Amino acid sequence: MLPLPVPASVYGLVLLLLALNFRLIRLEDVKEVGVFLTGIFPLLFVPAAAGVMELWAEMGEMLLPILIAIIPVTVLVMVTAGKTTQALTSRKKNKETAANDGIAE
């Protein structure tokens, strides 16, 4: 229905984020499921790993280009995730400090 080439699961996550932000859904309502899914997350990679092992001979010829593509992207994702986490953490601390300063006055 939507013209963007985005998987439906991404739309679902965006809708869930919006519903949580606008308090249409409470965090407590989805926390148990989130903890469960986080716990089984490594199992979701098993089929992909099996597929890579099956195609290892074909991938061996392209190993250098694959590594050249994977390594910088992995570093970029790690740096971006770290910087985002730092920004959100400092933002939360600033809000808490401002709230505590308001109470102290």
Backbone as XML, in Angstrom:
<?xml version="1.0"?>
<chain id="A" units="angstrom">
  <residue number="1" name="MET">
    <atom name="N" x="0.811" y="-1.188" z="0.000"/>
    <atom name="CA" x="0.000" y="0.000" z="0.000"/>
    <atom name="C" x="0.860" y="1.259" z="0.000"/>
  </residue>
  <residue number="2" name="LEU">
    <atom name="N" x="1.962" y="1.222" z="0.750"/>
    <atom name="CA" x="2.827" y="2.394" z="0.817"/>
    <atom name="C" x="3.865" y="2.337" z="-0.311"/>
  </residue>
  <residue number="3" name="PRO">
    <atom name="N" x="4.209" y="3.462" z="-0.890"/>
    <atom name="CA" x="5.089" y="3.454" z="-2.050"/>
    <atom name="C" x="6.572" y="3.252" z="-1.727"/>
  </residue>
  <residue number="4" name="LEU">
    <atom name="N" x="6.935" y="3.234" z="-0.464"/>
    <atom name="CA" x="8.340" y="3.106" z="-0.111"/>
    <atom name="C" x="8.774" y="1.646" z="-0.082"/>
  </residue>
  <residue number="5" name="PRO">
    <atom name="N" x="9.991" y="1.359" z="-0.545"/>
    <atom name="CA" x="10.475" y="-0.036" z="-0.521"/>
    <atom name="C" x="11.036" y="-0.403" z="0.858"/>
  </residue>
  <residue number="6" name="VAL">
    <atom name="N" x="10.164" y="-0.461" z="1.853"/>
    <atom name="CA" x="10.563" y="-0.746" z="3.225"/>
    <atom name="C" x="9.811" y="-1.992" z="3.683"/>
  </residue>
  <residue number="7" name="PRO">
    <atom name="N" x="10.502" y="-2.929" z="4.350"/>
    <atom name="CA" x="9.816" y="-4.131" z="4.840"/>
    <atom name="C" x="8.708" y="-3.784" z="5.832"/>
  </residue>
  <residue number="8" name="ALA">
    <atom name="N" x="7.701" y="-4.611" z="5.844"/>
    <atom name="CA" x="6.554" y="-4.383" z="6.731"/>
    <atom name="C" x="6.976" y="-4.390" z="8.196"/>
  </residue>
  <residue number="9" name="SER">
    <atom name="N" x="7.985" y="-5.188" z="8.542"/>
    <atom name="CA" x="8.431" y="-5.229" z="9.941"/>
    <atom name="C" x="8.986" y="-3.879" z="10.386"/>
  </residue>
  <residue number="10" name="VAL">
    <atom name="N" x="9.612" y="-3.147" z="9.483"/>
    <atom name="CA" x="10.129" y="-1.817" z="9.825"/>
    <atom name="C" x="8.961" y="-0.870" z="10.077"/>
  </residue>
  <residue number="11" name="TYR">
    <atom name="N" x="7.936" y="-0.937" z="9.242"/>
    <atom name="CA" x="6.736" y="-0.123" z="9.476"/>
    <atom name="C" x="6.131" y="-0.453" z="10.843"/>
  </residue>
  <residue number="12" name="GLY">
    <atom name="N" x="6.097" y="-1.741" z="11.178"/>
    <atom name="CA" x="5.556" y="-2.148" z="12.461"/>
    <atom name="C" x="6.348" y="-1.584" z="13.626"/>
  </residue>
  <residue number="13" name="LEU">
    <atom name="N" x="7.677" y="-1.608" z="13.510"/>
    <atom name="CA" x="8.507" y="-1.055" z="14.578"/>
    <atom name="C" x="8.329" y="0.455" z="14.710"/>
  </residue>
  <residue number="14" name="VAL">
    <atom name="N" x="8.195" y="1.144" z="13.592"/>
    <atom name="CA" x="7.975" y="2.592" z="13.629"/>
    <atom name="C" x="6.619" y="2.889" z="14.272"/>
  </residue>
  <residue number="15" name="LEU">
    <atom name="N" x="5.608" y="2.135" z="13.911"/>
    <atom name="CA" x="4.284" y="2.338" z="14.513"/>
    <atom name="C" x="4.309" y="2.049" z="16.014"/>
  </residue>
  <residue number="16" name="LEU">
    <atom name="N" x="5.035" y="1.006" z="16.417"/>
    <atom name="CA" x="5.154" y="0.693" z="17.835"/>
    <atom name="C" x="5.877" y="1.821" z="18.569"/>
  </residue>
  <residue number="17" name="LEU">
    <atom name="N" x="6.943" y="2.344" z="17.982"/>
    <atom name="CA" x="7.664" y="3.455" z="18.600"/>
    <atom name="C" x="6.762" y="4.676" z="18.767"/>
  </residue>
  <residue number="18" name="LEU">
    <atom name="N" x="5.997" y="4.985" z="17.730"/>
    <atom name="CA" x="5.081" y="6.128" z="17.819"/>
    <atom name="C" x="4.014" y="5.890" z="18.884"/>
  </residue>
  <residue number="19" name="ALA">
    <atom name="N" x="3.478" y="4.680" z="18.934"/>
    <atom name="CA" x="2.454" y="4.372" z="19.928"/>
    <atom name="C" x="3.017" y="4.469" z="21.343"/>
  </residue>
  <residue number="20" name="LEU">
    <atom name="N" x="4.271" y="4.049" z="21.530"/>
    <atom name="CA" x="4.892" y="4.174" z="22.848"/>
    <atom name="C" x="5.162" y="5.637" z="23.191"/>
  </residue>
  <residue number="21" name="ASN">
    <atom name="N" x="5.633" y="6.411" z="22.217"/>
    <atom name="CA" x="5.937" y="7.820" z="22.470"/>
    <atom name="C" x="4.683" y="8.629" z="22.774"/>
  </residue>
  <residue number="22" name="PHE">
    <atom name="N" x="3.594" y="8.327" z="22.092"/>
    <atom name="CA" x="2.349" y="9.056" z="22.323"/>
    <atom name="C" x="1.492" y="8.421" z="23.414"/>
  </residue>
  <residue number="23" name="ARG">
    <atom name="N" x="2.078" y="7.440" z="24.097"/>
    <atom name="CA" x="1.446" y="6.766" z="25.216"/>
    <atom name="C" x="0.101" y="6.111" z="24.858"/>
  </residue>
  <residue number="24" name="LEU">
    <atom name="N" x="0.012" y="5.634" z="23.618"/>
    <atom name="CA" x="-1.148" y="4.840" z="23.235"/>
    <atom name="C" x="-0.993" y="3.415" z="23.750"/>
  </residue>
  <residue number="25" name="ILE">
    <atom name="N" x="0.267" y="2.994" z="23.907"/>
    <atom name="CA" x="0.608" y="1.688" z="24.466"/>
    <atom name="C" x="1.562" y="1.945" z="25.626"/>
  </residue>
  <residue number="26" name="ARG">
    <atom name="N" x="1.356" y="1.251" z="26.726"/>
    <atom name="CA" x="2.266" y="1.392" z="27.867"/>
    <atom name="C" x="3.438" y="0.438" z="27.709"/>
  </residue>
  <residue number="27" name="LEU">
    <atom name="N" x="4.596" y="0.843" z="28.178"/>
    <atom name="CA" x="5.796" y="0.016" z="28.095"/>
    <atom name="C" x="5.580" y="-1.319" z="28.798"/>
  </residue>
  <residue number="28" name="GLU">
    <atom name="N" x="4.866" y="-1.304" z="29.904"/>
    <atom name="CA" x="4.615" y="-2.534" z="30.650"/>
    <atom name="C" x="3.843" y="-3.558" z="29.819"/>
  </residue>
  <residue number="29" name="ASP">
    <atom name="N" x="3.034" y="-3.082" z="28.867"/>
    <atom name="CA" x="2.244" y="-3.980" z="28.030"/>
    <atom name="C" x="3.092" y="-4.770" z="27.039"/>
  </residue>
  <residue number="30" name="VAL">
    <atom name="N" x="4.239" y="-4.242" z="26.674"/>
    <atom name="CA" x="5.073" y="-4.912" z="25.667"/>
    <atom name="C" x="6.424" y="-5.350" z="26.207"/>
  </residue>
  <residue number="31" name="LYS">
    <atom name="N" x="6.714" y="-5.034" z="27.451"/>
    <atom name="CA" x="8.045" y="-5.322" z="28.011"/>
    <atom name="C" x="8.335" y="-6.817" z="28.056"/>
  </residue>
  <residue number="32" name="GLU">
    <atom name="N" x="7.380" y="-7.622" z="28.490"/>
    <atom name="CA" x="7.602" y="-9.069" z="28.612"/>
    <atom name="C" x="7.929" y="-9.686" z="27.257"/>
  </residue>
  <residue number="33" name="VAL">
    <atom name="N" x="7.204" y="-9.300" z="26.229"/>
    <atom name="CA" x="7.457" y="-9.823" z="24.881"/>
    <atom name="C" x="8.820" y="-9.354" z="24.379"/>
  </residue>
  <residue number="34" name="GLY">
    <atom name="N" x="9.170" y="-8.099" z="24.660"/>
    <atom name="CA" x="10.464" y="-7.580" z="24.243"/>
    <atom name="C" x="11.617" y="-8.325" z="24.880"/>
  </residue>
  <residue number="35" name="VAL">
    <atom name="N" x="11.490" y="-8.613" z="26.161"/>
    <atom name="CA" x="12.535" y="-9.370" z="26.866"/>
    <atom name="C" x="12.642" y="-10.776" z="26.284"/>
  </residue>
  <residue number="36" name="PHE">
    <atom name="N" x="11.513" y="-11.404" z="25.996"/>
    <atom name="CA" x="11.526" y="-12.743" z="25.397"/>
    <atom name="C" x="12.205" y="-12.737" z="24.034"/>
  </residue>
  <residue number="37" name="LEU">
    <atom name="N" x="11.827" y="-11.789" z="23.176"/>
    <atom name="CA" x="12.411" y="-11.730" z="21.832"/>
    <atom name="C" x="13.904" y="-11.427" z="21.882"/>
  </residue>
  <residue number="38" name="THR">
    <atom name="N" x="14.306" y="-10.586" z="22.811"/>
    <atom name="CA" x="15.725" y="-10.303" z="22.962"/>
    <atom name="C" x="16.477" y="-11.561" z="23.390"/>
  </residue>
  <residue number="39" name="GLY">
    <atom name="N" x="15.841" y="-12.370" z="24.204"/>
    <atom name="CA" x="16.461" y="-13.609" z="24.663"/>
    <atom name="C" x="16.663" y="-14.629" z="23.560"/>
  </residue>
  <residue number="40" name="ILE">
    <atom name="N" x="15.730" y="-14.711" z="22.615"/>
    <atom name="CA" x="15.854" y="-15.702" z="21.536"/>
    <atom name="C" x="16.487" y="-15.126" z="20.278"/>
  </residue>
  <residue number="41" name="PHE">
    <atom name="N" x="16.890" y="-13.868" z="20.339"/>
    <atom name="CA" x="17.445" y="-13.193" z="19.163"/>
    <atom name="C" x="18.579" y="-13.968" z="18.495"/>
  </residue>
  <residue number="42" name="PRO">
    <atom name="N" x="19.539" y="-14.548" z="19.247"/>
    <atom name="CA" x="20.615" y="-15.298" z="18.574"/>
    <atom name="C" x="20.108" y="-16.466" z="17.735"/>
  </residue>
  <residue number="43" name="LEU">
    <atom name="N" x="19.009" y="-17.066" z="18.122"/>
    <atom name="CA" x="18.470" y="-18.196" z="17.343"/>
    <atom name="C" x="18.011" y="-17.762" z="15.954"/>
  </residue>
  <residue number="44" name="LEU">
    <atom name="N" x="17.669" y="-16.507" z="15.801"/>
    <atom name="CA" x="17.199" y="-16.029" z="14.512"/>
    <atom name="C" x="18.323" y="-15.988" z="13.470"/>
  </residue>
  <residue number="45" name="PHE">
    <atom name="N" x="19.574" y="-16.014" z="13.928"/>
    <atom name="CA" x="20.703" y="-15.975" z="13.005"/>
    <atom name="C" x="21.153" y="-17.359" z="12.547"/>
  </residue>
  <residue number="46" name="VAL">
    <atom name="N" x="20.657" y="-18.418" z="13.159"/>
    <atom name="CA" x="21.083" y="-19.769" z="12.808"/>
    <atom name="C" x="20.789" y="-20.089" z="11.339"/>
  </residue>
  <residue number="47" name="PRO">
    <atom name="N" x="19.587" y="-19.827" z="10.800"/>
    <atom name="CA" x="19.351" y="-20.135" z="9.376"/>
    <atom name="C" x="20.283" y="-19.350" z="8.449"/>
  </residue>
  <residue number="48" name="ALA">
    <atom name="N" x="20.570" y="-18.101" z="8.767"/>
    <atom name="CA" x="21.470" y="-17.318" z="7.924"/>
    <atom name="C" x="22.870" y="-17.905" z="7.953"/>
  </residue>
  <residue number="49" name="ALA">
    <atom name="N" x="23.325" y="-18.321" z="9.126"/>
    <atom name="CA" x="24.660" y="-18.920" z="9.237"/>
    <atom name="C" x="24.727" y="-20.236" z="8.474"/>
  </residue>
  <residue number="50" name="ALA">
    <atom name="N" x="23.652" y="-21.016" z="8.521"/>
    <atom name="CA" x="23.624" y="-22.277" z="7.768"/>
    <atom name="C" x="23.677" y="-22.004" z="6.271"/>
  </residue>
  <residue number="51" name="GLY">
    <atom name="N" x="22.997" y="-20.955" z="5.817"/>
    <atom name="CA" x="23.044" y="-20.594" z="4.404"/>
    <atom name="C" x="24.423" y="-20.157" z="3.971"/>
  </residue>
  <residue number="52" name="VAL">
    <atom name="N" x="25.123" y="-19.434" z="4.825"/>
    <atom name="CA" x="26.494" y="-19.012" z="4.504"/>
    <atom name="C" x="27.405" y="-20.225" z="4.413"/>
  </residue>
  <residue number="53" name="MET">
    <atom name="N" x="27.253" y="-21.182" z="5.317"/>
    <atom name="CA" x="28.096" y="-22.381" z="5.288"/>
    <atom name="C" x="27.829" y="-23.199" z="4.036"/>
  </residue>
  <residue number="54" name="GLU">
    <atom name="N" x="26.583" y="-23.207" z="3.583"/>
    <atom name="CA" x="26.228" y="-23.959" z="2.383"/>
    <atom name="C" x="26.844" y="-23.337" z="1.130"/>
  </residue>
  <residue number="55" name="LEU">
    <atom name="N" x="26.943" y="-22.028" z="1.107"/>
    <atom name="CA" x="27.475" y="-21.322" z="-0.063"/>
    <atom name="C" x="28.937" y="-20.905" z="0.107"/>
  </residue>
  <residue number="56" name="TRP">
    <atom name="N" x="29.652" y="-21.511" z="1.059"/>
    <atom name="CA" x="31.010" y="-21.082" z="1.371"/>
    <atom name="C" x="31.940" y="-21.177" z="0.163"/>
  </residue>
  <residue number="57" name="ALA">
    <atom name="N" x="31.812" y="-22.218" z="-0.653"/>
    <atom name="CA" x="32.696" y="-22.380" z="-1.812"/>
    <atom name="C" x="32.524" y="-21.224" z="-2.792"/>
  </residue>
  <residue number="58" name="GLU">
    <atom name="N" x="31.286" y="-20.831" z="-3.063"/>
    <atom name="CA" x="31.034" y="-19.717" z="-3.968"/>
    <atom name="C" x="31.490" y="-18.396" z="-3.356"/>
  </residue>
  <residue number="59" name="MET">
    <atom name="N" x="31.325" y="-18.275" z="-2.049"/>
    <atom name="CA" x="31.714" y="-17.045" z="-1.383"/>
    <atom name="C" x="33.226" y="-16.923" z="-1.257"/>
  </residue>
  <residue number="60" name="GLY">
    <atom name="N" x="33.930" y="-18.042" z="-1.272"/>
    <atom name="CA" x="35.380" y="-18.010" z="-1.150"/>
    <atom name="C" x="36.035" y="-17.198" z="-2.252"/>
  </residue>
  <residue number="61" name="GLU">
    <atom name="N" x="35.461" y="-17.241" z="-3.438"/>
    <atom name="CA" x="35.997" y="-16.473" z="-4.560"/>
    <atom name="C" x="35.800" y="-14.973" z="-4.350"/>
  </residue>
  <residue number="62" name="MET">
    <atom name="N" x="34.797" y="-14.605" z="-3.600"/>
    <atom name="CA" x="34.474" y="-13.192" z="-3.400"/>
    <atom name="C" x="34.801" y="-12.731" z="-1.983"/>
  </residue>
  <residue number="63" name="LEU">
    <atom name="N" x="35.668" y="-13.454" z="-1.282"/>
    <atom name="CA" x="35.932" y="-13.161" z="0.121"/>
    <atom name="C" x="36.502" y="-11.757" z="0.333"/>
  </residue>
  <residue number="64" name="LEU">
    <atom name="N" x="37.449" y="-11.350" z="-0.483"/>
    <atom name="CA" x="38.048" y="-10.025" z="-0.301"/>
    <atom name="C" x="37.023" y="-8.899" z="-0.490"/>
  </residue>
  <residue number="65" name="PRO">
    <atom name="N" x="36.230" y="-8.894" z="-1.574"/>
    <atom name="CA" x="35.214" y="-7.839" z="-1.689"/>
    <atom name="C" x="34.177" y="-7.875" z="-0.567"/>
  </residue>
  <residue number="66" name="ILE">
    <atom name="N" x="33.841" y="-9.066" z="-0.110"/>
    <atom name="CA" x="32.874" y="-9.177" z="0.984"/>
    <atom name="C" x="33.454" y="-8.557" z="2.252"/>
  </residue>
  <residue number="67" name="LEU">
    <atom name="N" x="34.712" y="-8.873" z="2.562"/>
    <atom name="CA" x="35.348" y="-8.295" z="3.749"/>
    <atom name="C" x="35.510" y="-6.787" z="3.626"/>
  </residue>
  <residue number="68" name="ILE">
    <atom name="N" x="35.830" y="-6.310" z="2.432"/>
    <atom name="CA" x="35.969" y="-4.876" z="2.213"/>
    <atom name="C" x="34.623" y="-4.179" z="2.437"/>
  </residue>
  <residue number="69" name="ALA">
    <atom name="N" x="33.533" y="-4.851" z="2.135"/>
    <atom name="CA" x="32.207" y="-4.266" z="2.350"/>
    <atom name="C" x="31.770" y="-4.395" z="3.812"/>
  </residue>
  <residue number="70" name="ILE">
    <atom name="N" x="32.044" y="-5.523" z="4.434"/>
    <atom name="CA" x="31.531" y="-5.794" z="5.782"/>
    <atom name="C" x="32.267" y="-5.005" z="6.866"/>
  </residue>
  <residue number="71" name="ILE">
    <atom name="N" x="33.571" y="-4.948" z="6.809"/>
    <atom name="CA" x="34.339" y="-4.340" z="7.904"/>
    <atom name="C" x="34.016" y="-2.857" z="8.084"/>
  </residue>
  <residue number="72" name="PRO">
    <atom name="N" x="34.064" y="-2.020" z="7.049"/>
    <atom name="CA" x="33.731" y="-0.604" z="7.277"/>
    <atom name="C" x="32.286" y="-0.389" z="7.728"/>
  </residue>
  <residue number="73" name="VAL">
    <atom name="N" x="31.366" y="-1.172" z="7.186"/>
    <atom name="CA" x="29.961" y="-1.018" z="7.574"/>
    <atom name="C" x="29.779" y="-1.407" z="9.038"/>
  </residue>
  <residue number="74" name="THR">
    <atom name="N" x="30.445" y="-2.466" z="9.474"/>
    <atom name="CA" x="30.353" y="-2.877" z="10.877"/>
    <atom name="C" x="30.897" y="-1.784" z="11.793"/>
  </residue>
  <residue number="75" name="VAL">
    <atom name="N" x="32.039" y="-1.213" z="11.437"/>
    <atom name="CA" x="32.616" y="-0.136" z="12.237"/>
    <atom name="C" x="31.666" y="1.070" z="12.250"/>
  </residue>
  <residue number="76" name="LEU">
    <atom name="N" x="31.099" y="1.402" z="11.097"/>
    <atom name="CA" x="30.170" y="2.530" z="11.009"/>
    <atom name="C" x="28.947" y="2.311" z="11.898"/>
  </residue>
  <residue number="77" name="VAL">
    <atom name="N" x="28.392" y="1.112" z="11.875"/>
    <atom name="CA" x="27.225" y="0.807" z="12.709"/>
    <atom name="C" x="27.591" y="0.895" z="14.189"/>
  </residue>
  <residue number="78" name="MET">
    <atom name="N" x="28.761" y="0.368" z="14.569"/>
    <atom name="CA" x="29.170" y="0.415" z="15.972"/>
    <atom name="C" x="29.382" y="1.854" z="16.438"/>
  </residue>
  <residue number="79" name="VAL">
    <atom name="N" x="30.030" y="2.668" z="15.623"/>
    <atom name="CA" x="30.269" y="4.067" z="15.986"/>
    <atom name="C" x="28.946" y="4.823" z="16.083"/>
  </residue>
  <residue number="80" name="THR">
    <atom name="N" x="28.074" y="4.614" z="15.104"/>
    <atom name="CA" x="26.783" y="5.298" z="15.108"/>
    <atom name="C" x="25.953" y="4.895" z="16.329"/>
  </residue>
  <residue number="81" name="ALA">
    <atom name="N" x="25.918" y="3.608" z="16.640"/>
    <atom name="CA" x="25.161" y="3.141" z="17.807"/>
    <atom name="C" x="25.750" y="3.718" z="19.090"/>
  </residue>
  <residue number="82" name="GLY">
    <atom name="N" x="27.062" y="3.752" z="19.200"/>
    <atom name="CA" x="27.706" y="4.305" z="20.390"/>
    <atom name="C" x="27.428" y="5.786" z="20.559"/>
  </residue>
  <residue number="83" name="LYS">
    <atom name="N" x="27.572" y="6.546" z="19.474"/>
    <atom name="CA" x="27.320" y="7.993" z="19.539"/>
    <atom name="C" x="25.855" y="8.282" z="19.860"/>
  </residue>
  <residue number="84" name="THR">
    <atom name="N" x="24.948" y="7.510" z="19.274"/>
    <atom name="CA" x="23.527" y="7.695" z="19.554"/>
    <atom name="C" x="23.223" y="7.403" z="21.022"/>
  </residue>
  <residue number="85" name="THR">
    <atom name="N" x="23.799" y="6.322" z="21.538"/>
    <atom name="CA" x="23.598" y="5.974" z="22.937"/>
    <atom name="C" x="24.150" y="7.066" z="23.849"/>
  </residue>
  <residue number="86" name="GLN">
    <atom name="N" x="25.334" y="7.570" z="23.536"/>
    <atom name="CA" x="25.915" y="8.647" z="24.341"/>
    <atom name="C" x="25.042" y="9.901" z="24.310"/>
  </residue>
  <residue number="87" name="ALA">
    <atom name="N" x="24.542" y="10.245" z="23.128"/>
    <atom name="CA" x="23.703" y="11.442" z="23.004"/>
    <atom name="C" x="22.413" y="11.286" z="23.799"/>
  </residue>
  <residue number="88" name="LEU">
    <atom name="N" x="21.779" y="10.125" z="23.692"/>
    <atom name="CA" x="20.530" y="9.902" z="24.428"/>
    <atom name="C" x="20.767" y="9.857" z="25.926"/>
  </residue>
  <residue number="89" name="THR">
    <atom name="N" x="21.866" y="9.266" z="26.343"/>
    <atom name="CA" x="22.177" y="9.196" z="27.774"/>
    <atom name="C" x="22.443" y="10.584" z="28.337"/>
  </residue>
  <residue number="90" name="SER">
    <atom name="N" x="23.224" y="11.397" z="27.624"/>
    <atom name="CA" x="23.497" y="12.746" z="28.119"/>
    <atom name="C" x="22.235" y="13.605" z="28.101"/>
  </residue>
  <residue number="91" name="ARG">
    <atom name="N" x="21.382" y="13.386" z="27.114"/>
    <atom name="CA" x="20.117" y="14.126" z="27.049"/>
    <atom name="C" x="19.232" y="13.778" z="28.245"/>
  </residue>
  <residue number="92" name="LYS">
    <atom name="N" x="19.195" y="12.488" z="28.583"/>
    <atom name="CA" x="18.393" y="12.054" z="29.728"/>
    <atom name="C" x="18.958" y="12.627" z="31.026"/>
  </residue>
  <residue number="93" name="LYS">
    <atom name="N" x="20.302" y="12.618" z="31.156"/>
    <atom name="CA" x="20.920" y="13.181" z="32.361"/>
    <atom name="C" x="20.641" y="14.672" z="32.467"/>
  </residue>
  <residue number="94" name="ASN">
    <atom name="N" x="20.674" y="15.390" z="31.344"/>
    <atom name="CA" x="20.385" y="16.830" z="31.359"/>
    <atom name="C" x="18.954" y="17.101" z="31.795"/>
  </residue>
  <residue number="95" name="LYS">
    <atom name="N" x="18.010" y="16.282" z="31.326"/>
    <atom name="CA" x="16.615" y="16.452" z="31.731"/>
    <atom name="C" x="16.449" y="16.181" z="33.223"/>
  </residue>
  <residue number="96" name="GLU">
    <atom name="N" x="17.114" y="15.119" z="33.709"/>
    <atom name="CA" x="17.017" y="14.791" z="35.131"/>
    <atom name="C" x="17.638" y="15.891" z="35.976"/>
  </residue>
  <residue number="97" name="THR">
    <atom name="N" x="18.765" y="16.432" z="35.532"/>
    <atom name="CA" x="19.425" y="17.513" z="36.265"/>
    <atom name="C" x="18.540" y="18.755" z="36.294"/>
  </residue>
  <residue number="98" name="ALA">
    <atom name="N" x="17.936" y="19.075" z="35.163"/>
    <atom name="CA" x="17.044" y="20.241" z="35.093"/>
    <atom name="C" x="15.826" y="20.041" z="35.999"/>
  </residue>
  <residue number="99" name="ALA">
    <atom name="N" x="15.293" y="18.829" z="36.021"/>
    <atom name="CA" x="14.143" y="18.538" z="36.871"/>
    <atom name="C" x="14.521" y="18.629" z="38.348"/>
  </residue>
  <residue number="100" name="ASN">
    <atom name="N" x="15.693" y="18.126" z="38.690"/>
    <atom name="CA" x="16.154" y="18.187" z="40.086"/>
    <atom name="C" x="16.445" y="19.632" z="40.493"/>
  </residue>
  <residue number="101" name="ASP">
    <atom name="N" x="16.980" y="20.435" z="39.577"/>
    <atom name="CA" x="17.236" y="21.843" z="39.882"/>
    <atom name="C" x="15.914" y="22.591" z="40.113"/>
  </residue>
  <residue number="102" name="GLY">
    <atom name="N" x="14.903" y="22.241" z="39.345"/>
    <atom name="CA" x="13.596" y="22.865" z="39.519"/>
    <atom name="C" x="12.964" y="22.516" z="40.843"/>
  </residue>
  <residue number="103" name="ILE">
    <atom name="N" x="13.186" y="21.301" z="41.313"/>
    <atom name="CA" x="12.635" y="20.856" z="42.593"/>
    <atom name="C" x="13.386" y="21.534" z="43.740"/>
  </residue>
  <residue number="104" name="ALA">
    <atom name="N" x="14.698" y="21.675" z="43.585"/>
    <atom name="CA" x="15.532" y="22.254" z="44.646"/>
    <atom name="C" x="15.196" y="23.726" z="44.881"/>
  </residue>
  <residue number="105" name="GLU">
    <atom name="N" x="14.770" y="24.419" z="43.835"/>
    <atom name="CA" x="14.461" y="25.843" z="43.969"/>
    <atom name="C" x="13.172" y="25.973" z="44.692"/>
  </residue>
</chain>
